[in-house]
Amino acid sequence: MFITVMYRNGKIGMVEDNQLNHLIHSHKIIKFMRMEGWVTIGSDSIRKFDEEYKSPEKRQGLKKTK
């Protein structure tokens, strides 16, 4: 899955979801897009870098079944 991000220079790009934590931690992006809209790093609530996601999977309905 790809996520829309905004880099420090204001450019918009798409990254794979497994790259997001690295980009946040390395301060390479200032925002990323959630379903609800833009998330601004440093002012909006985000998960901690080393925290594992423990909430129910919201995308279960998107998985193909045999």
C-alpha positions in Angstrom: 0.0 0.0 0.0 1.2 3.5 -0.8 0.9 6.6 1.4 1.0 10.2 0.2 3.7 12.3 2.0 4.9 15.9 2.0 8.7 16.3 2.1 10.4 19.2 3.9 10.8 21.1 0.6 7.0 21.0 0.1 7.0 18.4 -2.7 4.4 15.6 -2.6 5.3 12.0 -3.1 4.1 8.5 -2.6 5.9 6.0 -0.5 5.3 2.4 0.5 3.7 2.1 4.0 6.7 0.2 5.4 8.9 3.3 4.8 6.7 5.8 6.7 8.3 5.3 10.2 11.8 5.7 8.8 10.8 8.9 7.0 9.2 10.3 10.1 12.1 9.3 12.4 14.7 10.8 10.0 12.7 14.1 9.7 12.5 13.8 5.9 8.8 14.4 5.7 6.6 17.0 7.5 3.1 15.5 6.7 1.5 12.3 5.5 -2.1 11.5 4.4 -4.6 9.5 6.3 -8.1 8.7 5.3 -9.2 11.7 7.4 -6.8 14.1 5.8 -3.2 15.4 6.3 -1.3 14.5 9.5 1.3 17.1 10.5 4.2 15.6 12.3 4.9 17.3 15.6 1.4 18.7 16.1 -1.0 15.8 15.2 -1.2 12.5 17.1 0.9 9.7 15.6 2.1 6.3 16.9 5.5 6.1 18.5 8.2 4.9 16.2 8.8 1.6 18.1 5.2 1.0 19.0 3.5 -2.0 17.3 0.0 -1.4 16.0 -2.4 -3.2 18.3 -5.8 -2.0 17.1 -8.1 -4.2 15.0 -7.3 -4.4 11.4 -9.6 -2.0 9.5 -8.7 -3.3 6.1 -9.9 -6.9 6.7 -12.8 -6.4 4.3 -10.3 -5.6 1.5 -8.6 -9.0 1.8 -9.5 -11.6 -0.8 -10.8 -14.9 0.4 -10.4 -18.2 -1.3 
